[in-house]
Amino acid sequence: MNPQQIDLPDVLAEVTHAFQRYEKALVGNDIDVLDELFWHDERTVRLGAGENLYGISEIREFRAARPAAGLYRELRNTVITTYGDSFAVCSTEFTREGSDRIGRQQQSWVKLAGSWRIVAAQVSLMS
């Protein structure tokens, strides 16, 4: 890949918007938007702080059963990098009120059929 194809302004703006939609849906427990933003495929993977989810079906089950309270978080050190016009990685750290633990989240996004979708995600907490 040509280095000039990294972080193309229009592509970076699209992915940043999608990432912000995801974050708003996450803290607001908007399951419909969360579902929309994940690739609807059994190859989609989400490795969470306490669960490993393989396929969109397991991800949907997890979202439906997750408590809606205490989801707000503060993001920091967010880095969004795009590669060409159809792949991106979004990395961020987060904290939650009442906890001194630092969370980490990383997502791989792919533009499929004209829309950005999360194809892999990882969430962890530092000790």
NORPEVEN-V478663 format. One record per residue. N is the residue number from 1. RES is the residue in one small letter. OMEGA is omega in whole degrees, 0 to 359 (none if undefined). Layout:
BEGIN
n=[N & N]
res=[RES & RES]
omega=[OMEGA & OMEGA]
END
This chain:
BEGIN
n=[1 & 2 & 3 & 4 & 5 & 6 & 7 & 8 & 9 & 10 & 11 & 12 & 13 & 14 & 15 & 16 & 17 & 18 & 19 & 20 & 21 & 22 & 23 & 24 & 25 & 26 & 27 & 28 & 29 & 30 & 31 & 32 & 33 & 34 & 35 & 36 & 37 & 38 & 39 & 40 & 41 & 42 & 43 & 44 & 45 & 46 & 47 & 48 & 49 & 50 & 51 & 52 & 53 & 54 & 55 & 56 & 57 & 58 & 59 & 60 & 61 & 62 & 63 & 64 & 65 & 66 & 67 & 68 & 69 & 70 & 71 & 72 & 73 & 74 & 75 & 76 & 77 & 78 & 79 & 80 & 81 & 82 & 83 & 84 & 85 & 86 & 87 & 88 & 89 & 90 & 91 & 92 & 93 & 94 & 95 & 96 & 97 & 98 & 99 & 100 & 101 & 102 & 103 & 104 & 105 & 106 & 107 & 108 & 109 & 110 & 111 & 112 & 113 & 114 & 115 & 116 & 117 & 118 & 119 & 120 & 121 & 122 & 123 & 124 & 125 & 126 & 127]
res=[m & n & p & q & q & i & d & l & p & d & v & l & a & e & v & t & h & a & f & q & r & y & e & k & a & l & v & g & n & d & i & d & v & l & d & e & l & f & w & h & d & e & r & t & v & r & l & g & a & g & e & n & l & y & g & i & s & e & i & r & e & f & r & a & a & r & p & a & a & g & l & y & r & e & l & r & n & t & v & i & t & t & y & g & d & s & f & a & v & c & s & t & e & f & t & r & e & g & s & d & r & i & g & r & q & q & q & s & w & v & k & l & a & g & s & w & r & i & v & a & a & q & v & s & l & m & s]
omega=[177 & 180 & 178 & 179 & 178 & 179 & 171 & 188 & 181 & 180 & 178 & 178 & 179 & 182 & 178 & 178 & 179 & 179 & 179 & 175 & 179 & 182 & 178 & 179 & 181 & 183 & 177 & 181 & 177 & 187 & 180 & 179 & 177 & 179 & 179 & 188 & 174 & 176 & 181 & 184 & 179 & 175 & 177 & 183 & 172 & 177 & 185 & 180 & 181 & 183 & 173 & 185 & 182 & 179 & 183 & 180 & 179 & 178 & 178 & 179 & 179 & 181 & 182 & 183 & 185 & 176 & 182 & 183 & 174 & 182 & 183 & 178 & 176 & 178 & 173 & 178 & 178 & 178 & 177 & 181 & 178 & 181 & 186 & 184 & 184 & 178 & 179 & 173 & 177 & 180 & 179 & 170 & 178 & 174 & 177 & 179 & 178 & 179 & 176 & 179 & 178 & 176 & 177 & 179 & 175 & 182 & 170 & 181 & 176 & 176 & 182 & 180 & 175 & 181 & 179 & 181 & 174 & 179 & 177 & 180 & 178 & 177 & 178 & 177 & 176 & 179 & none]
END
